[in-house]
Amino acid sequence: MWALRRAGSPLRTRAHQVIGVHGFANLEVLLNADAKNVEVHHKGDCQKLDCCGQPKQSVFQSSFSSVRFMWIRGLFSWAGANSGVKDDEFNDGFSDLDVPPEADKNDPGLTSHESSDADTIDAIGLYEIEADAKPVELIKKASQSTLLKALLEAARNDVTGAVKKWLNDGNTLHKSDIFHAVHSLRRRRFFIKALQLLECVEESKLLDFGEREYASRVDLVAKVHGASNAEKYIEDIPATHRCEIVYNTLLANYVVAANVRKAELVFNKMKDLGFPITVFSCNQLLLLYKKVDKKKISDVLIMMEKENVKPSLFTYKLLVDIKGFARDIESMEKVIQTMQEAGIEPDLMIQAKIAKHYIFGGHCEKGIKILEQMEGDDIKKNRPACKLVLPLYAFLGKKSEAERIWKVCEDNGTRLDECLSAIEAFGTLGHVEKAEEIFENMFKTWKTVSSKYYNALLSVYARKNLFDKGKELAKRMGDDGCRIGPSTLDSLVKLHVDAGAVEKADTILHKLALNNKIKPLYTTYLTLLDSYSKKGDIHNAEKVFNNLRQMGYTGKIRHYQVLLQAYVNAKVPAYGFKERIKADGMFPNKAVVSLLLAADPFNKKNTISELHN
């Protein structure tokens, strides 16, 4: 029986936000709150590198081996390599724009930027009507939609009333109206309103639903109520419309939740129902195992060869990331070569990832060559590259290059996404005043901006330990009505921890998470856990560790290692810790084995093999 039918190891859940409408109304009070009586209970359902030379030769043409080989045999052997201890000792993910993690200090594998929901499910919820339309066209048409305007103005729980009023005003509902409204609401992350709209249309029988409409509702149910409820909803879909795209949508949502068992069950059910194995479903499994169990990646690649499923651009993107994060540059280059031999050229996003992996893997000259290729002969004509190369030049410590790219943006009308990159880039370079200037200038053009732009500057303050500035910006976010999210909470916790106010950081984490119904990032908990561990505070370290587990973060050895370090620092024996690790289905790396030996006074001969038995 195929290996995917085996039960997966404990999984690691992607950090995501439970949709809420709460704001920052009490943030100032909370930031100044007494750290006593910290609310610790979480219900189970809470949800500088530098380089010199800049060679001109093309990396894609010069740096790869000339050996020819079959794509799959090479790929699954590379994907399975270095998947043991080494994988646990490096950080397997960071934001495309964030500063890279310091050596094994944080594990940002759960941040939302590295593999966003757009990588998995945003496209499949769209209807076939105008599915190939360009985003600019969609935005333009959505802005002209009177239905969308009515929905945006409606109260949160009065979508049905808004639709009825819109119809009573003499409007006629078409599928294109629903498409543009749902698409625009999703872009604004108004998932509850989008779901209520589809519920209203279906239950009132205003329009006949097709496969795409049902798939879109499955996706929104998963986003609002969880994937398990989306699975239950599928049972209510007419059998004739319970099709491949519906199950692909469910599969993708279980992947977003990093629920290995459920994702595998859905994949196998699709096979049992006679649906073909597609590159989309295979990519979902690759994305899942990239996060939780890299050893299974070779199983998927072998299956793709057997079923004659050709890899897509996204398949290669995942494989490039896997080998790049492992600092296995040679294998990463072979993946790129295989991709090109298949007639697929790297797009700007993949080029940016390749450059990033070169830079953080110590191959700065190769990274610079990729950046030159991304810029092309005239960066003004290749404008989309600006937002991608800006942070990479900053990581290289090349201030003049970052300033050159930013001037191109300023001289040709800055764009929001470029401002975001520039704030983070100049923050990385230590040019905080420039980052602040860019942030303030945004309001001269756009008047209001979303919380992620505040978060970018808040993250700069957190990295530079500018506590007072960070606190003031957080207050401003509340005054401006910004919605709190996991990234904001992460930066606030780091600000307070770096300022030595660990208990207050703990208070902020739990109260804001509960009050705003958000799920904190893995890295947020790890920041607190690491701080308590360094102090040898076993009680609070265990508390944070348990909160991690309650929030579904159970598939990484890293937090076991940090907790164990707390016992070592406190010079207290960690009785039964080996059994805890074993019971949780975890396999310790060398660092954990060493700590076990240091924390167990009765057994000085613990080995990896003993722990594995």
Rosetta blueprint (number, residue, H / E / L):
1 M L
2 W L
3 A H
4 L H
5 R H
6 R L
7 A L
8 G L
9 S L
10 P L
11 L L
12 R E
13 T L
14 R L
15 A L
16 H L
17 Q L
18 V L
19 I L
20 G L
21 V L
22 H L
23 G L
24 F L
25 A L
26 N L
27 L H
28 E H
29 V H
30 L H
31 L H
32 N L
33 A L
34 D L
35 A L
36 K L
37 N L
38 V L
39 E L
40 V L
41 H L
42 H L
43 K L
44 G L
45 D L
46 C L
47 Q L
48 K L
49 L L
50 D L
51 C L
52 C L
53 G L
54 Q L
55 P L
56 K L
57 Q L
58 S L
59 V H
60 F H
61 Q H
62 S H
63 S L
64 F L
65 S L
66 S L
67 V L
68 R L
69 F L
70 M L
71 W H
72 I H
73 R H
74 G H
75 L H
76 F H
77 S H
78 W H
79 A H
80 G H
81 A L
82 N L
83 S L
84 G L
85 V H
86 K H
87 D H
88 D H
89 E H
90 F L
91 N L
92 D L
93 G L
94 F L
95 S L
96 D L
97 L L
98 D L
99 V L
100 P L
101 P L
102 E L
103 A L
104 D L
105 K L
106 N L
107 D L
108 P L
109 G L
110 L L
111 T L
112 S L
113 H L
114 E L
115 S L
116 S L
117 D H
118 A H
119 D H
120 T L
121 I L
122 D L
123 A L
124 I L
125 G L
126 L L
127 Y L
128 E L
129 I L
130 E L
131 A L
132 D L
133 A L
134 K L
135 P H
136 V H
137 E H
138 L H
139 I H
140 K H
141 K H
142 A H
143 S H
144 Q L
145 S L
146 T H
147 L H
148 L H
149 K H
150 A H
151 L H
152 L H
153 E H
154 A L
155 A L
156 R L
157 N L
158 D L
159 V H
160 T H
161 G H
162 A H
163 V H
164 K H
165 K H
166 W H
167 L H
168 N H
169 D L
170 G L
171 N L
172 T L
173 L L
174 H L
175 K H
176 S H
177 D H
178 I H
179 F H
180 H H
181 A H
182 V H
183 H H
184 S H
185 L H
186 R H
187 R H
188 R L
189 R L
190 F L
191 F H
192 I H
193 K H
194 A H
195 L H
196 Q H
197 L H
198 L H
199 E H
200 C H
201 V H
202 E H
203 E H
204 S L
205 K L
206 L L
207 L L
208 D L
209 F L
210 G L
211 E H
212 R H
213 E H
214 Y H
215 A H
216 S H
217 R H
218 V H
219 D H
220 L H
221 V H
222 A H
223 K H
224 V H
225 H H
226 G L
227 A H
228 S H
229 N H
230 A H
231 E H
232 K H
233 Y H
234 I H
235 E L
236 D L
237 I L
238 P L
239 A H
240 T H
241 H H
242 R L
243 C L
244 E H
245 I H
246 V H
247 Y H
248 N H
249 T H
250 L H
251 L H
252 A H
253 N H
254 Y H
255 V H
256 V H
257 A L
258 A L
259 N L
260 V H
261 R H
262 K H
263 A H
264 E H
265 L H
266 V H
267 F H
268 N H
269 K H
270 M H
271 K H
272 D H
273 L L
274 G L
275 F L
276 P L
277 I L
278 T L
279 V H
280 F H
281 S H
282 C H
283 N H
284 Q H
285 L H
286 L H
287 L H
288 L H
289 Y H
290 K H
291 K H
292 V H
293 D L
294 K H
295 K H
296 K H
297 I H
298 S H
299 D H
300 V H
301 L H
302 I H
303 M H
304 M H
305 E H
306 K H
307 E L
308 N L
309 V L
310 K L
311 P L
312 S L
313 L H
314 F H
315 T H
316 Y H
317 K H
318 L H
319 L H
320 V H
321 D H
322 I H
323 K H
324 G H
325 F H
326 A L
327 R L
328 D L
329 I H
330 E H
331 S H
332 M H
333 E H
334 K H
335 V H
336 I H
337 Q H
338 T H
339 M H
340 Q H
341 E H
342 A L
343 G L
344 I L
345 E L
346 P L
347 D L
348 L H
349 M H
350 I H
351 Q H
352 A H
353 K H
354 I H
355 A H
356 K H
357 H H
358 Y H
359 I H
360 F H
361 G L
362 G L
363 H L
364 C H
365 E H
366 K H
367 G H
368 I H
369 K H
370 I H
371 L H
372 E H
373 Q H
374 M H
375 E H
376 G L
377 D L
378 D L
379 I L
380 K L
381 K L
382 N L
383 R H
384 P H
385 A H
386 C H
387 K H
388 L H
389 V H
390 L H
391 P H
392 L H
393 Y H
394 A H
395 F H
396 L L
397 G L
398 K L
399 K H
400 S H
401 E H
402 A H
403 E H
404 R H
405 I H
406 W H
407 K H
408 V H
409 C H
410 E H
411 D H
412 N L
413 G L
414 T L
415 R L
416 L H
417 D H
418 E H
419 C H
420 L H
421 S H
422 A H
423 I H
424 E H
425 A H
426 F H
427 G H
428 T H
429 L L
430 G L
431 H L
432 V H
433 E H
434 K H
435 A H
436 E H
437 E H
438 I H
439 F H
440 E H
441 N H
442 M H
443 F H
444 K H
445 T H
446 W H
447 K L
448 T L
449 V L
450 S L
451 S H
452 K H
453 Y H
454 Y H
455 N H
456 A H
457 L H
458 L H
459 S H
460 V H
461 Y H
462 A H
463 R H
464 K L
465 N L
466 L L
467 F H
468 D H
469 K H
470 G H
471 K H
472 E H
473 L H
474 A H
475 K H
476 R H
477 M H
478 G H
479 D H
480 D L
481 G L
482 C L
483 R L
484 I L
485 G L
486 P H
487 S H
488 T H
489 L H
490 D H
491 S H
492 L H
493 V H
494 K H
495 L H
496 H H
497 V H
498 D H
499 A L
500 G L
501 A L
502 V H
503 E H
504 K H
505 A H
506 D H
507 T H
508 I H
509 L H
510 H H
511 K H
512 L H
513 A H
514 L H
515 N H
516 N L
517 K L
518 I L
519 K L
520 P L
521 L L
522 Y H
523 T H
524 T H
525 Y H
526 L H
527 T H
528 L H
529 L H
530 D H
531 S H
532 Y H
533 S H
534 K H
535 K H
536 G L
537 D L
538 I H
539 H H
540 N H
541 A H
542 E H
543 K H
544 V H
545 F H
546 N H
547 N H
548 L H
549 R H
550 Q H
551 M L
552 G L
553 Y E
554 T L
555 G L
556 K L
557 I L
558 R H
559 H H
560 Y H
561 Q H
562 V H
563 L H
564 L H
565 Q H
566 A H
567 Y H
568 V H
569 N H
570 A H
571 K L
572 V L
573 P L
574 A L
575 Y L
576 G L
577 F H
578 K H
579 E H
580 R H
581 I H
582 K H
583 A H
584 D L
585 G L
586 M L
587 F L
588 P L
589 N L
590 K H
591 A H
592 V H
593 V H
594 S H
595 L H
596 L H
597 L H
598 A H
599 A H
600 D L
601 P L
602 F L
603 N L
604 K L
605 K L
606 N L
607 T L
608 I H
609 S H
610 E H
611 L H
612 H H
613 N L
